[in-house]
Amino acid sequence: MNEVIEAALKFMDGELPTIDENDALLIKFIRDLDFTGCGRTQYMYLVCGDREKAIEESMMETAIEWLLKKPFPEITLEDFLNALKSGWIALNRVDYIEITNGNNWIQFFCEHSMRKKEVSQFLVEHILYIYRKFYASEWDVITSVSTNGFTIKFYRK
């Protein structure tokens, strides 16, 4: 109760951070102009034509750890996929994601409006990079890629 009261007092005193003009502009770019978020290093590798390095140097791993407030060795596959869903939707990277859980399997279904199989494959490779790094010892994977999305199905070994 004290924490709530303290937060309310700080808000009333104007001590909590507010969104400035640049923050509001960034939100409008992403929402209104259909921009997607991309880290500087990843952007550099994309411009230079090195897709593999762009995947390896993406901010996804750091962003997931920041979002979940714990290191990857403590993050379950399901937690990773749910955090990724939140991030990609917020960054306007994709249009729709559905995560389905079954008995010893998890399916990640994703749709985007960029209509290029290469985009789908690029997004899949981000997930598979993290999968190989942290989850391959416990899970097998099957992927299906199309021009407007992909499905990744993880099976517990």
C-alpha positions in Angstrom: 0.0 0.0 0.0 2.9 2.4 0.8 4.5 1.8 -2.6 1.2 2.7 -4.3 0.9 5.9 -2.3 4.6 6.8 -2.9 4.2 6.2 -6.6 1.0 8.4 -6.7 2.8 11.2 -4.8 5.8 11.0 -7.2 3.4 11.2 -10.1 1.6 14.2 -8.6 5.0 15.9 -8.0 6.0 15.2 -11.6 8.9 13.0 -10.7 8.0 10.1 -12.9 9.4 10.1 -16.4 7.1 11.4 -19.1 7.1 10.8 -22.8 8.9 13.6 -24.6 8.4 14.7 -28.2 11.0 12.3 -29.6 9.3 9.4 -27.8 5.9 10.3 -29.1 7.4 10.7 -32.6 8.9 7.3 -32.5 5.6 5.8 -31.5 3.9 7.5 -34.4 6.5 6.4 -36.8 6.1 2.8 -35.7 2.3 2.8 -35.6 1.2 5.3 -38.3 3.9 4.9 -40.9 4.3 1.2 -40.5 8.0 1.4 -39.4 9.7 -1.6 -37.8 12.3 -1.4 -35.0 15.9 -2.5 -35.8 19.1 -2.1 -33.8 21.9 0.0 -35.3 24.3 -2.9 -35.6 21.7 -5.1 -37.3 20.8 -2.3 -39.6 24.4 -1.8 -40.6 24.8 -5.6 -41.5 21.5 -5.5 -43.4 22.7 -2.6 -45.5 26.0 -4.3 -46.1 24.2 -7.4 -47.3 25.3 -9.7 -44.5 22.0 -11.3 -43.3 23.8 -14.0 -41.2 25.7 -11.4 -39.2 22.5 -9.3 -38.9 20.8 -12.2 -37.2 23.7 -12.9 -34.9 24.1 -9.2 -34.0 20.5 -8.5 -33.4 19.3 -7.0 -30.2 16.8 -9.7 -29.6 18.7 -11.6 -26.9 19.4 -8.5 -25.0 15.8 -7.2 -25.4 14.3 -10.5 -24.2 16.6 -10.5 -21.1 15.7 -6.9 -20.4 12.0 -7.5 -20.9 11.9 -10.6 -18.6 14.5 -9.2 -16.1 16.6 -12.4 -16.1 19.4 -14.0 -18.1 18.6 -16.5 -20.9 19.7 -19.6 -19.0 16.7 -18.9 -16.6 14.2 -18.2 -19.4 12.1 -21.1 -20.6 11.3 -21.6 -24.3 7.7 -20.6 -23.7 8.7 -17.4 -21.8 11.1 -16.5 -24.7 8.4 -17.0 -27.3 5.8 -15.0 -25.4 8.3 -12.1 -24.8 9.3 -12.3 -28.5 5.6 -12.0 -29.4 5.2 -8.9 -27.3 8.3 -7.3 -28.7 7.6 -8.0 -32.3 4.1 -6.8 -32.1 5.2 -3.6 -30.2 7.9 -2.9 -32.8 5.5 -3.5 -35.7 7.8 -6.3 -37.0 4.8 -8.6 -37.7 1.0 -8.4 -37.9 -0.1 -11.5 -36.0 1.4 -14.2 -33.7 -0.3 -17.1 -32.1 1.5 -19.5 -29.6 -0.2 -22.8 -29.0 0.9 -25.3 -26.3 0.3 -29.0 -26.4 1.5 -32.0 -24.6 5.3 -31.7 -25.0 5.2 -29.3 -27.9 4.9 -25.5 -28.6 3.8 -24.0 -31.9 4.8 -20.4 -32.9 2.7 -19.2 -35.8 3.5 -15.8 -37.3 2.0 -13.6 -40.1 3.4 -10.5 -41.6 2.3 -8.3 -44.5 5.6 -7.9 -46.2 4.8 -10.7 -48.7 8.3 -12.0 -49.2 9.5 -15.5 -48.3 13.0 -14.0 -47.6 11.4 -11.8 -44.8 9.8 -14.9 -43.3 13.0 -16.8 -43.4 14.9 -13.9 -41.9 12.5 -13.8 -38.9 12.6 -17.6 -38.5 16.4 -17.5 -38.4 16.3 -15.0 -35.5 14.3 -17.6 -33.5 16.4 -20.5 -34.6 19.6 -18.7 -33.6 18.3 -18.3 -30.0 16.9 -21.9 -30.2 20.3 -23.4 -31.1 22.0 -21.3 -28.5 19.8 -22.1 -25.5 17.1 -24.7 -26.2 18.4 -27.3 -28.8 19.4 -29.7 -26.1 15.8 -30.1 -24.8 13.7 -29.4 -27.9 13.6 -30.5 -31.6 12.2 -28.1 -34.2 10.3 -28.2 -37.5 9.7 -25.0 -39.5 7.4 -24.1 -42.4 8.0 -20.8 -44.2 5.7 -19.0 -46.7 5.6 -15.6 -48.3 3.5 -14.1 -45.6 4.6 -15.9 -42.5 5.9 -19.0 -40.9 5.3 -21.7 -38.3 7.8 -23.2 -36.0 6.9 -26.2 -34.0 9.1 -27.2 -31.0 8.9 -30.8 -29.7 10.4 -31.8 -26.4 13.1 -34.4 -26.7 
